[in-house]
Amino acid sequence: MTTEVPQWFKSSYSDNGGDCVEVAANLAASRGIVPVRDSKDVAGPVLDVSVPAFVTFVSGVKAGEFGAV
């Protein structure tokens, strides 16, 4: 059992008014998940995304599959 705690960070691109998410990528190798949370509600719910799903999502964002903001 691991006692590793999430180390939260948000993108340097997220300085756009506070509509941001934070991720804890440090748990990807040990637990196989990437926790995601709302940066405005750090005590709120956390969504645990599997590493393969997170990689697919990030690849889609980089490829522009979700349109421009």
C-alpha positions in Angstrom: 0.0 0.0 0.0 1.3 3.4 -0.9 1.0 6.5 1.3 1.9 8.9 -1.5 -0.3 12.0 -1.5 -1.4 14.0 -4.5 0.9 16.8 -5.5 -1.5 19.2 -7.2 -0.6 21.6 -10.0 -2.3 23.5 -12.8 -1.2 24.5 -16.2 0.8 27.7 -16.7 -1.8 28.5 -19.4 -4.6 28.6 -16.7 -4.1 32.2 -15.7 -7.3 33.2 -17.5 -9.7 34.2 -14.7 -9.8 31.1 -12.5 -11.7 28.5 -14.6 -9.1 25.9 -14.1 -8.5 22.3 -13.1 -5.6 20.8 -11.2 -4.1 17.4 -11.7 -1.9 15.2 -9.5 0.2 13.4 -12.1 2.6 12.1 -9.4 0.1 9.2 -8.8 0.2 7.9 -12.4 3.0 5.4 -11.9 2.2 4.2 -8.4 -1.7 4.1 -8.6 -2.4 4.1 -12.3 -4.6 7.2 -12.0 -4.5 11.0 -12.5 -6.7 12.7 -10.0 -8.4 15.9 -11.3 -10.1 18.6 -9.3 -11.6 22.1 -9.6 -8.9 24.6 -8.6 -11.6 26.9 -7.1 -12.9 24.1 -4.8 -9.9 22.3 -3.5 -11.9 20.6 -0.8 -14.5 19.5 -3.3 -14.8 16.2 -5.2 -11.9 14.6 -7.1 -12.3 12.7 -10.3 -9.8 9.8 -10.6 -9.0 9.3 -14.3 -7.2 6.2 -15.5 -3.8 6.9 -17.1 -4.8 5.6 -20.5 -7.9 7.8 -20.5 -5.9 10.9 -19.4 -3.3 10.3 -22.1 -6.0 10.0 -24.7 -7.7 13.2 -23.5 -4.4 15.2 -23.5 -3.6 13.9 -27.0 -7.0 15.0 -28.2 -6.5 18.5 -26.7 -3.1 18.9 -28.4 -4.6 17.7 -31.7 -7.4 20.3 -31.4 -10.2 17.8 -31.3 -12.2 19.8 -28.9 -12.2 23.1 -30.8 -10.8 26.5 -29.8 -11.9 28.3 -26.7 
